[in-house]
Each structure stands twice: as C-alpha cells, then as structure tokens.
Amino acid sequence: MESVLGVSGNQVFLYPASDLAVIVSEHNPQEPLNQKSGVDHARVIADCFQHSTVLPFRFGTVFNDDDSLRKSIRSNQRQFLGNIDKLRGKTEMHLKIFVDDCCGKELERHTPTETVGREYLTNLRENAARTRERQTRARAVSFQMHRMFMPLDEEVSCRLTENGKMVLDIAHLIDRKCAERYQNKFASTVLMMRECQMQLSGPWPPYHFVHRLTRGSHTQTQAAVPAGVAAPVAAEAPAVGMMTVLA
C-alpha cells in the first residue's frame, strides 16, 4: 500500500482486525473534510477494489484511536463477514435513465390560496392521479431494466427534475466477470429504447449494497479486508479508512 495515498495525501496503512483488515490513514481533526477528501477516499476504494472485495465505510467515518477501531470492528464482525460473502466477486453498475414526464405540465402543482371548495378538491385529486401515473411509469421502466439486465440485486430511486423529466437512478449488482456482457447489453438497449436517454457508469465497488454500520463507536475509515498483512496505525491521530477483504 506504499504507493496509495489517502485523504489529504496521507499514507495508507493496513490495520489487522481479527479476520479482517481495515485500510486507514491518519486525519487531522482540524482539517475539514471537503469534496477533494471525498475524491481521495473514493480513489483508495477504487484502487483496492481492483485487487480484493471491498466494504466501503461511509465517507466521514473517523476512529479517534486504535481502541475505538477495534471495538467497532469486533462488534460488527459478523455483519462484515456476511456482507463479504455476499459481495465477493461482485460489482455495481449504475444506470441513469431520463424519461419525459408522462403527465406533462397541464396543471400547476400548487393552487392559489383563494381556490377553495370543489375546485381545490378537484386539483388535489388530479395531482394525486398524476403522482400515481408517474409512479406507474417509473415502475414499468424499472421492471423493464430488471428483465433486460437480470441483476443479482438492485436499488432504484426516482425524482422529477425542473425541466419536466423523470430521472431513474438504478444500481445493479452483478458478477464482476459479467461486466463486459452488461456493457454490451446496455449498448443494444439504448438503440431499442429511443424514447429514453440512458447513461451507464461502472463497474464500481458495490456502494449501494454494503449495509451501514448499525452499532459500535465510529466517527472515519476508507475500507476493510480479511487480515493477512499487518501495518501499524499511529494511535496519536484519528484514523480515516475503508474496509476491504483480501481474497
């Protein structure tokens, strides 16, 4: 890990923790974590992902000392190992799909304050009907993507933009060895679904499919990994890290 630099250009270390190892770097609490820090964090995760199974910690997680780190890993070890079994050999592909709003802009979302009675209730019903129609359209597109790409798992969110489009963010969990096939499938799908704008990114570490830490004292790391390589982490400064598993 000598050539890998973490947040703020600090050296990255492998910290052994039972059957896991945590990749950490020192962090000065006086230095604010900013957008560049997030890029540094993601770069370390991506580098480790090339060689091993990675469970990224949420950006901004800081362990104040070695003891806090050990306690957090120990109390969450079963969950970490279960996630590692689930995600070993897996990767995440991310689809962004732009769909024209099926409801258009026939009516304003908000009615004037003086509108009362029957007209007000009618507008409420029409707004509710448009919401249901959008939800139905989003579910249909999401189902179509699932049927075409057949992911192992998925996370889907939908939002409405100011320019009148629905945006579906879809994360698909797939086998790493199938990434090229997935990309080829995307190229043919774009030609079929001309009514939608589609963007693809990946393969990525499986960010959407890593369970959040639910207990333990943690406050920044970069990733965790099955132990096997030991490297010291200075106890004087808080450690920033990530969890990855050496396969």
Secondary structure, DSSP 8 states (H G I E B T S, - for coil): -TT-B-GGG-BEEEEEETTEEEEEEE--TTS---HHHHHHHHHHHHHHHTTSEEE---TT-EESSHHHHHHHHHHTHHHHHHHHHHHTTEEEEEEEEEEE-TTTTSS-SS--TT--HHHHHHHHHHHHHHHHHHHHHHHHHHHHHHHHH--SEEEEEEEE-TTSEEEEEEEEEEEGGGHHHHHHHHHHHHHH-TTEEEEEEEEE--GGGS----SS------EEE-S-------SSS-EEEEEEE--
